[in-house]
Amino acid sequence: MPRKADTAELSIFQQKLIGTWTNQNLPGTNKGDKNSPYSYNVMVLPQESPQHGMDLGYILKNFTYYETIEFKGPGAVASPISAPNRGGVYQQTPYVLFYDQQIRFAEGPGIGTIVHEENGAWLHLATEKQQIGPYPYPPNDPAYEKGKPRPQPPERTMCKQISVPHGVSVLALGSFSVSTGEPKIPDAAPVLPTPEGIDVGPYRDELNAPDNYQNPSPMLTEQIHLPLQNAIEDLAAAGHPVSNYIHCRVDSEDHGGKVVNIPFEKRRAALAGYSAEYWLLSYDGGSDYDILAYTQRILLTIPINGTMYTFPHPTCNVLTRREV
Protein backbone atom coordinates (compact mmCIF):
# COMPACT_ATOMS: atom_id res chain seq x y z
CA MET A 1 0.00 0.00 0.00
CA PRO A 2 1.29 3.50 -0.79
CA ARG A 3 3.16 5.62 1.70
CA LYS A 4 4.69 9.06 1.55
CA ALA A 5 8.22 8.94 0.14
CA ASP A 6 11.18 10.99 1.25
CA THR A 7 12.68 13.18 -1.45
CA ALA A 8 15.94 11.24 -1.09
CA GLU A 9 14.15 8.06 -2.22
CA LEU A 10 13.35 9.57 -5.62
CA SER A 11 15.79 9.35 -8.50
CA ILE A 12 18.14 12.31 -9.01
CA PHE A 13 16.15 13.16 -12.14
CA GLN A 14 12.92 13.42 -10.13
CA GLN A 15 14.57 15.30 -7.27
CA LYS A 16 15.81 18.00 -9.63
CA LEU A 17 12.36 18.34 -11.21
CA ILE A 18 10.58 19.26 -7.96
CA GLY A 19 9.22 22.79 -8.15
CA THR A 20 7.39 25.01 -10.62
CA TRP A 21 8.71 25.67 -14.13
CA THR A 22 7.68 28.51 -16.44
CA ASN A 23 8.83 30.31 -19.55
CA GLN A 24 11.35 32.95 -18.47
CA ASN A 25 14.21 34.71 -20.21
CA LEU A 26 17.33 32.57 -19.99
CA PRO A 27 20.22 34.02 -17.93
CA GLY A 28 21.97 36.84 -19.79
CA THR A 29 19.45 36.82 -22.66
CA ASN A 30 16.22 38.55 -23.62
CA LYS A 31 14.57 35.39 -24.91
CA GLY A 32 12.68 32.50 -23.37
CA ASP A 33 9.70 34.19 -21.70
CA LYS A 34 6.09 33.99 -22.89
CA ASN A 35 6.71 36.73 -25.48
CA SER A 36 9.64 34.94 -27.13
CA PRO A 37 9.68 31.29 -26.00
CA TYR A 38 12.02 28.59 -27.23
CA SER A 39 9.03 26.45 -28.18
CA TYR A 40 6.91 25.14 -31.02
CA ASN A 41 3.96 22.81 -31.52
CA VAL A 42 3.04 20.99 -34.74
CA MET A 43 -0.45 19.51 -34.74
CA VAL A 44 -2.89 18.16 -37.31
CA LEU A 45 -6.68 18.25 -36.90
CA PRO A 46 -9.19 16.20 -38.91
CA GLN A 47 -11.52 18.44 -40.92
CA GLU A 48 -13.57 17.55 -43.98
CA SER A 49 -14.94 21.03 -44.64
CA PRO A 50 -12.81 23.08 -47.08
CA GLN A 51 -10.92 26.03 -45.60
CA HIS A 52 -9.41 28.81 -47.70
CA GLY A 53 -9.66 26.78 -50.88
CA MET A 54 -8.05 23.69 -49.37
CA ASP A 55 -10.00 20.44 -49.05
CA LEU A 56 -7.35 18.04 -47.76
CA GLY A 57 -9.22 16.24 -44.98
CA TYR A 58 -7.02 17.94 -42.37
CA ILE A 59 -5.88 21.34 -41.17
CA LEU A 60 -2.86 22.37 -39.09
CA LYS A 61 -2.71 24.01 -35.68
CA ASN A 62 0.94 25.02 -35.31
CA PHE A 63 2.14 27.68 -32.84
CA THR A 64 4.66 28.77 -30.24
CA TYR A 65 3.46 28.38 -26.66
CA TYR A 66 4.29 29.00 -23.03
CA GLU A 67 3.45 26.83 -20.06
CA THR A 68 3.56 26.09 -16.36
CA ILE A 69 4.54 22.66 -15.02
CA GLU A 70 4.41 21.95 -11.30
CA PHE A 71 6.21 18.85 -10.00
CA LYS A 72 4.75 18.29 -6.56
CA GLY A 73 7.22 17.99 -3.71
CA PRO A 74 6.74 17.42 0.02
CA GLY A 75 3.78 19.29 1.47
CA ALA A 76 1.63 19.11 -1.66
CA VAL A 77 -1.66 17.22 -1.68
CA ALA A 78 -0.18 14.71 -4.13
CA SER A 79 3.25 14.59 -2.51
CA PRO A 80 5.89 12.00 -3.53
CA ILE A 81 4.91 8.43 -2.64
CA SER A 82 6.11 4.87 -2.96
CA ALA A 83 3.52 2.40 -4.28
CA PRO A 84 4.76 -1.23 -4.17
CA ASN A 85 3.74 -3.75 -6.85
CA ARG A 86 3.84 -7.10 -5.04
CA GLY A 87 5.25 -10.00 -6.99
CA GLY A 88 4.92 -12.87 -4.50
CA VAL A 89 8.56 -13.42 -3.59
CA TYR A 90 9.76 -9.85 -4.08
CA GLN A 91 8.26 -6.54 -5.18
CA GLN A 92 8.78 -3.69 -7.59
CA THR A 93 8.44 -0.27 -5.98
CA PRO A 94 7.59 2.81 -8.06
CA TYR A 95 8.82 5.97 -6.34
CA VAL A 96 6.37 8.54 -7.67
CA LEU A 97 6.55 12.26 -8.42
CA PHE A 98 3.23 13.83 -9.53
CA TYR A 99 2.91 16.79 -11.92
CA ASP A 100 0.36 19.20 -13.41
CA GLN A 101 0.85 21.02 -16.71
CA GLN A 102 -0.96 23.91 -18.41
CA ILE A 103 -0.09 25.31 -21.85
CA ARG A 104 -1.18 28.60 -23.46
CA PHE A 105 -0.84 30.04 -26.97
CA ALA A 106 2.09 32.46 -27.30
CA GLU A 107 0.93 33.79 -30.67
CA GLY A 108 -1.95 33.86 -33.12
CA PRO A 109 -5.68 34.50 -32.68
CA GLY A 110 -5.83 32.55 -29.42
CA ILE A 111 -2.82 34.18 -27.75
CA GLY A 112 -2.94 33.83 -23.97
CA THR A 113 -5.72 31.25 -23.89
CA ILE A 114 -5.31 27.68 -22.65
CA VAL A 115 -4.65 25.10 -25.35
CA HIS A 116 -3.71 22.04 -23.28
CA GLU A 117 -3.88 20.70 -19.73
CA GLU A 118 -2.41 17.46 -18.47
CA ASN A 119 -1.49 15.67 -15.29
CA GLY A 120 0.42 12.55 -14.51
CA ALA A 121 3.39 11.10 -12.69
CA TRP A 122 7.03 10.20 -13.12
CA LEU A 123 7.80 6.76 -11.64
CA HIS A 124 11.26 5.56 -10.68
CA LEU A 125 11.10 1.74 -10.73
CA ALA A 126 13.17 -0.37 -8.33
CA THR A 127 12.98 -4.00 -7.15
CA GLU A 128 13.13 -4.78 -3.44
CA LYS A 129 12.34 -7.44 -0.87
CA GLN A 130 8.63 -7.95 -0.29
CA GLN A 131 7.26 -7.51 3.20
CA ILE A 132 5.22 -10.40 4.59
CA GLY A 133 1.56 -9.70 5.41
CA PRO A 134 -0.98 -7.18 4.13
CA TYR A 135 0.02 -4.30 6.43
CA PRO A 136 3.41 -2.87 7.40
CA TYR A 137 5.13 -4.30 10.45
CA PRO A 138 6.61 -1.95 13.03
CA PRO A 139 9.83 -0.45 11.63
CA ASN A 140 11.92 -2.28 14.22
CA ASP A 141 10.37 -5.67 13.48
CA PRO A 142 10.11 -6.16 9.70
CA ALA A 143 9.58 -9.56 8.10
CA TYR A 144 10.41 -10.11 4.44
CA GLU A 145 9.97 -12.85 1.86
CA LYS A 146 13.15 -14.87 1.35
CA GLY A 147 13.07 -14.51 -2.45
CA LYS A 148 15.96 -12.53 -3.90
CA PRO A 149 14.75 -9.55 -5.95
CA ARG A 150 15.46 -9.83 -9.67
CA PRO A 151 17.25 -6.64 -10.80
CA GLN A 152 15.12 -3.98 -12.46
CA PRO A 153 16.01 -3.91 -16.21
CA PRO A 154 18.27 -0.84 -16.65
CA GLU A 155 16.49 0.22 -19.85
CA ARG A 156 13.20 0.70 -17.97
CA THR A 157 13.97 2.40 -14.69
CA MET A 158 11.74 5.39 -15.46
CA CYS A 159 8.07 5.54 -16.44
CA LYS A 160 6.05 8.60 -17.45
CA GLN A 161 2.37 8.03 -16.72
CA ILE A 162 0.17 10.57 -18.55
CA SER A 163 -3.51 11.46 -18.35
CA VAL A 164 -4.72 13.69 -21.21
CA PRO A 165 -8.30 14.99 -20.94
CA HIS A 166 -9.27 13.88 -24.44
CA GLY A 167 -9.79 10.37 -23.10
CA VAL A 168 -6.18 9.28 -23.66
CA SER A 169 -3.73 7.58 -21.29
CA VAL A 170 -0.04 6.89 -21.93
CA LEU A 171 2.61 4.72 -20.27
CA ALA A 172 6.07 5.53 -21.61
CA LEU A 173 9.13 3.67 -20.29
CA GLY A 174 12.83 4.41 -20.43
CA SER A 175 15.80 5.53 -18.36
CA PHE A 176 17.99 8.52 -17.53
CA SER A 177 21.70 9.35 -17.33
CA VAL A 178 23.85 12.06 -15.72
CA SER A 179 26.63 13.67 -17.80
CA THR A 180 29.07 16.55 -17.86
CA GLY A 181 29.48 19.10 -20.62
CA GLU A 182 26.90 20.29 -23.12
CA PRO A 183 24.25 17.93 -24.49
CA LYS A 184 24.38 17.40 -28.24
CA ILE A 185 20.74 17.67 -29.20
CA PRO A 186 20.42 16.06 -32.64
CA ASP A 187 18.27 17.30 -35.46
CA ALA A 188 14.77 15.86 -35.26
CA ALA A 189 13.52 13.29 -37.68
CA PRO A 190 11.60 14.98 -40.52
CA VAL A 191 8.20 16.15 -39.36
CA LEU A 192 6.45 16.20 -42.73
CA PRO A 193 4.06 13.27 -43.22
CA THR A 194 5.32 10.66 -45.66
CA PRO A 195 2.25 8.60 -46.71
CA GLU A 196 1.62 8.72 -50.45
CA GLY A 197 -1.52 10.43 -51.63
CA ILE A 198 -1.51 13.29 -49.11
CA ASP A 199 -0.92 16.92 -50.04
CA VAL A 200 1.53 18.24 -47.43
CA GLY A 201 1.64 21.75 -48.85
CA PRO A 202 0.32 23.34 -45.64
CA TYR A 203 3.35 21.98 -43.77
CA ARG A 204 5.68 23.86 -46.12
CA ASP A 205 3.63 27.03 -46.59
CA GLU A 206 3.77 30.00 -44.24
CA LEU A 207 0.17 30.33 -43.08
CA ASN A 208 -0.03 33.22 -40.63
CA ALA A 209 -2.91 35.43 -41.69
CA PRO A 210 -5.39 36.19 -38.88
CA ASP A 211 -8.07 34.09 -40.59
CA ASN A 212 -5.73 31.24 -41.56
CA TYR A 213 -3.20 30.95 -38.74
CA GLN A 214 -2.15 27.33 -39.32
CA ASN A 215 1.61 27.24 -39.85
CA PRO A 216 3.44 30.43 -38.82
CA SER A 217 6.94 28.92 -39.00
CA PRO A 218 7.58 26.24 -41.66
CA MET A 219 11.24 26.10 -40.58
CA LEU A 220 10.26 24.97 -37.07
CA THR A 221 7.58 22.69 -38.48
CA GLU A 222 10.29 20.75 -40.28
CA GLN A 223 12.96 21.00 -37.55
CA ILE A 224 11.31 20.93 -34.13
CA HIS A 225 14.59 20.63 -32.17
CA LEU A 226 15.89 23.98 -33.41
CA PRO A 227 14.56 25.99 -30.41
CA LEU A 228 16.39 23.66 -27.99
CA GLN A 229 19.62 23.88 -29.98
CA ASN A 230 19.32 27.68 -30.11
CA ALA A 231 18.72 27.90 -26.35
CA ILE A 232 21.95 26.02 -25.56
CA GLU A 233 23.89 28.18 -28.02
CA ASP A 234 22.39 31.38 -26.57
CA LEU A 235 23.29 30.34 -23.02
CA ALA A 236 26.91 29.83 -24.07
CA ALA A 237 26.99 33.17 -25.90
CA ALA A 238 25.62 34.89 -22.77
CA GLY A 239 28.43 33.48 -20.63
CA HIS A 240 26.43 30.61 -19.10
CA PRO A 241 27.50 27.50 -21.01
CA VAL A 242 25.90 24.25 -19.90
CA SER A 243 28.35 22.37 -17.67
CA ASN A 244 26.25 19.33 -16.64
CA TYR A 245 22.98 17.74 -17.67
CA ILE A 246 20.58 14.93 -16.81
CA HIS A 247 19.02 13.27 -19.85
CA CYS A 248 15.85 11.16 -19.71
CA ARG A 249 14.19 9.38 -22.62
CA VAL A 250 10.89 7.46 -22.52
CA ASP A 251 8.84 5.78 -25.24
CA SER A 252 5.44 4.10 -25.39
CA GLU A 253 6.59 1.58 -28.00
CA ASP A 254 9.79 0.35 -26.36
CA HIS A 255 10.08 -1.76 -23.19
CA GLY A 256 6.39 -2.60 -22.86
CA GLY A 257 4.74 0.83 -22.83
CA LYS A 258 1.15 1.44 -23.94
CA VAL A 259 -1.28 4.05 -25.31
CA VAL A 260 -5.06 3.80 -24.78
CA ASN A 261 -7.80 5.96 -26.42
CA ILE A 262 -11.54 6.20 -25.76
CA PRO A 263 -13.66 4.88 -28.70
CA PHE A 264 -14.34 8.27 -30.32
CA GLU A 265 -10.66 9.21 -30.37
CA LYS A 266 -9.72 5.76 -31.57
CA ARG A 267 -11.95 6.23 -34.63
CA ARG A 268 -11.21 9.89 -35.40
CA ALA A 269 -7.83 11.02 -34.07
CA ALA A 270 -6.14 8.24 -32.14
CA LEU A 271 -2.91 8.81 -30.29
CA ALA A 272 -0.87 5.93 -31.69
CA GLY A 273 2.56 6.50 -30.12
CA TYR A 274 4.46 8.74 -27.71
CA SER A 275 8.14 9.44 -27.05
CA ALA A 276 9.86 12.21 -25.14
CA GLU A 277 13.33 13.43 -24.22
CA TYR A 278 14.10 15.71 -21.29
CA TRP A 279 17.32 17.56 -20.52
CA LEU A 280 17.81 19.12 -17.08
CA LEU A 281 20.58 21.69 -17.60
CA SER A 282 23.11 23.09 -15.14
CA TYR A 283 25.57 25.91 -15.82
CA ASP A 284 27.18 25.99 -12.37
CA GLY A 285 29.00 22.66 -12.35
CA GLY A 286 26.02 20.53 -11.34
CA SER A 287 25.01 22.16 -8.05
CA ASP A 288 21.72 23.34 -9.53
CA TYR A 289 19.70 22.24 -12.54
CA ASP A 290 17.43 25.23 -13.16
CA ILE A 291 16.71 24.89 -16.89
CA LEU A 292 14.48 22.19 -18.36
CA ALA A 293 14.44 21.50 -22.11
CA TYR A 294 12.20 18.86 -23.62
CA THR A 295 10.82 17.54 -26.87
CA GLN A 296 7.89 15.18 -27.38
CA ARG A 297 6.92 13.27 -30.51
CA ILE A 298 3.31 12.11 -30.61
CA LEU A 299 1.80 10.11 -33.46
CA LEU A 300 -1.84 10.69 -34.44
CA THR A 301 -3.81 8.33 -36.70
CA ILE A 302 -6.53 10.10 -38.70
CA PRO A 303 -8.92 8.75 -41.37
CA ILE A 304 -9.00 10.64 -44.68
CA ASN A 305 -11.26 9.42 -47.49
CA GLY A 306 -11.48 5.98 -45.92
CA THR A 307 -7.72 5.54 -45.40
CA MET A 308 -5.94 5.82 -42.05
CA TYR A 309 -2.87 8.09 -42.08
CA THR A 310 -0.33 8.63 -39.31
CA PHE A 311 0.70 12.23 -38.69
CA PRO A 312 3.47 13.51 -36.40
CA HIS A 313 2.54 15.88 -33.56
CA PRO A 314 5.86 17.07 -32.06
CA THR A 315 6.35 19.74 -29.40
CA CYS A 316 9.33 21.36 -27.66
CA ASN A 317 9.98 24.00 -25.00
CA VAL A 318 12.69 25.37 -22.71
CA LEU A 319 11.61 26.28 -19.14
CA THR A 320 13.24 27.85 -16.11
CA ARG A 321 12.62 26.94 -12.48
CA ARG A 322 10.58 29.61 -10.73
CA GLU A 323 12.33 31.05 -7.69
CA VAL A 324 10.43 30.46 -4.46
N, C-alpha and C positions, 0 to 999 in steps of 0.2 A: 504494500500500500504506500502511496506517496508520502513523502515528508519534505519539509523545507530543507533546501541544500545550502551549505555554506558557499560563498563565492569561490573559495579556494578549491572546491570540488569540481567546479566547471573547468572546461578546457581553457587554455590561454587565449584562444580565439574568442570564446564567449566572454571571458572576463573583460577583455579589451573592448567589447561591443557595448557593455552596460552603460546606459546613459541615453541622452536625446541627441539626435543628429539632424541638422538642417543645412540648407544651402546658404553658405556664407562665403565672402571673398576669401580666397586662400591667402596665407601670410605673405605680405609684401606685394600683393597684386590687387587689381581692381576688378577681378572676375571671380565668379563662383556663386554669387548670391542669386536671389530669385529674379533679378533683372538681367543677369548674364550667366546662367548656370552652365556648367560642363555636363550637359545632359541631352538626350534625344530619345524619342519614342517612335517606332515604326509599327503601324497597326493597320490591318485590313478589316473592313466591315462588309458583310454580305448586303447587297442592295440590288434589286432587280429593276427599280425605276431609273430611267435615264437621268443623268445630272450633267448639265452644261455640255450637251451633245455627246456624252459618253454613255454607252450602254454595255458595260463590261461584266455585269453581275457582281461587281464589288466597287467600293470606294476606299480611299485611304483616310487615315486620321493620324497624321504625323505631326509632332510638335516637340519643342523643348518644354521642360517641366521643372518644378521645384517640389520638395517634399519634406515631411517630418517623419522620422522613424524613432520610436522609443523602445529600447531594449530594457526590460523591467528588472531592476536589481532588488536588493533587500529592502523591505518596507513597502513595496508595491503590493496591490491586491493579488496579482499573479506573480509572486516572487519566485526566484529559482527553486526548483524542486528536484528530487530524485524519484523515479517512478519505476521500480523493479519489474522486469518481465521474468516470471519464474519459469525455469526449465526443467524442474524435477530434481536434478542432482547439482545444478548450479544455476545462476541467474545472469541475465543481462540487465544492466542498470543504465537507463537514459538519464543523464544529468541535463536538466531542461532550463533554457532561457527563453522566456516569452517575449513577443514583440507586437507592436501596432504600427501601421504605416498609413499615411495619407498623402496623396499626390494631387497637385494643382497645376493647371495650365500656366506656363510662363509666357505664352504668346498667343496670338490669334483671337478670334471672336469670343472665346470662352475664358480669356485670361483671368486668373485669380480664382476660378471656380474649381471645385473638386472633380477630378476625373477618375480617381481610383482610391479604394480603401481596402485594406487587407490586414489580417492578423495571423499569427502562427507561432511557431516555436523552433528554436535550434536545439537539437539533441546531440549531446556527446555520449557515444555508446561505449560501454565498458563491461567486461564480464567479471563476475565476482562469485564468491561462495554464497550459497543460498541458505538463509536462515530457516531453521526447522519451526514449524507451527504457523498458524495464520496471523498471529500478532507478534510484534517485536518483544523480545525478552528484555529484562533490565540490562542496561549497558554493561554492567559488571558481570553478567551471567549469560552470555550469548551461547547459542547452540547452532551449529552449522552442519549441513549435509557434508558427507565425506568425499563427494565427487570433486575432482579437480576441474576448475573452470577451463574450458577450451578458449584459447586466445581470441579476442575480437579480431576479425580480418582487418588488416591495416588500411585497406582501400575503402572501408565503410565504417569509419569511426565518427563521422558526422552525418546528421540527417536534418534537412530542412523540411518542416511540416507546415504546409500552407493551406489557409482557408480563404478562398476568393468568393465574394458574395454574388457571383453569377451562378452558383451551384456547382462549383469546381473545387476539388481537393487534390493536393499534390504531395507526394513523398519523394524527395530527391536525396540521394545518398552519395557520400564522397568522403573527403579527408582534407586536412589542412597541413601546412608546413610553415616554419619560421625561417627567414633568411635575412642576410645582410645585403646592403647595396640597394640599387634601384631595380624594381621589377621591370622586366621587358614584356610589355603588353603587346601581344602580336596583333597584326591586322585581323579583323573579323572575317569569317567566311562570307562570301557574297550574300547580300541580303535579297537581291532580286529573285523573284520566283522563277523556277526553271521548267515547270511543266509545259509541254508543247500545247499550242492552241490557246494560250492566254496572252492578251495584249498587256504588256507591262509598261506601256508608255507613261502612265501616271507616276510610276516609281522614278522615272528619269526626268520628268518635267517639273519645273518649278511652279507649283500651284500655291499662290499666296495672296490671291485677291480676297477681299473680305467675304465675298459670297462663294468662294471656292477654295477655302483654306485647307488643302489636303496634304501638300508636300512642300513645306517652305524651304527645305534644305536637301536637295537631291544628293549632295556630297555626303551628308551624314546618313542619309537613307542607305547609301551603298557601303559606307564605312563607319559602322556604329561605334567602333572603339576609338575613333579619332578624338573625342572629347577627353577620354581618360589619358591618352598619350599626350595631348596638349597640356593637361593639368600637371603632369609630372615634369614636362619640359618647363612650364611656367614657374613651378616651384624652384627648380634649379636656377633659372634665370633671375629669380628674386632673392637668391642667396639662401634658400632653404631646400637643398637637394635631399631627396629621400635617402636615409641611411639604413633603414631596416624595414621589413614588411612581413606581414602574415598573410598567406595566400590560402584561400579555401575554394574548392570546386565541388559542386554537387550536380547530380544528373538524375532525371527520373527514369532513364532507359538503362543505365548501368547499375550493377550491384543490387538488382531487385527492387528498384523504385516503382512508382505507380502513379497514374493520373486517372481521376474518376470525374465524369460529367453527369449532370442530371439529364433526363431524356431529351428535353428541348435543345439544350446546348449540344448534345451528342449528334442530333440531326442537323443543326443549322450552323454551328460555329464551335466545334469541339476543340478543346485544348488537347493536343495529341502528344506533346512532349515538352519537357522543361529542363533547362540547364542554367547554371549561374556560376559566376566567378566573383569572388570578393577579395579585395586587397586592403588590409589595414596598414596605413602608412605612418612611419615615424621619421622625423627629420632631426631628432635629438639623440641619436645613438640607441634608440630602443627603450628609453625610459617611458615615453608616452607614445600612444598611437592615436592621434587626434584627427586623422583624415581617413575617410572610408570611400573607396572607389569600387564600383561594381558594374557588371554587365549581366543581363539575363537574355536568354534566347528561348522564346516560346514558339511552339508550332501550333498553328490553327488549321483545322480541316474544314473546308467550306464547299458546299455543293454549288456548281455553276452549270446550268443547262444539263442537269442529270449526271454530271461527272464530279467526283470529289477531288478537290485540289488542296494541297498543303502549302500554306503561306507562312513565312517567318514573321514573328512579332518580337523584335529585339528592343531592349531598353538599356540605357546606361546613365549613371549620374556619379557625381563626386560631392561628398558631404563632409561637413566639419562638426566635431563634437561641440555641443552648446555648453558654454561655461556655466557652472552652477552658481 
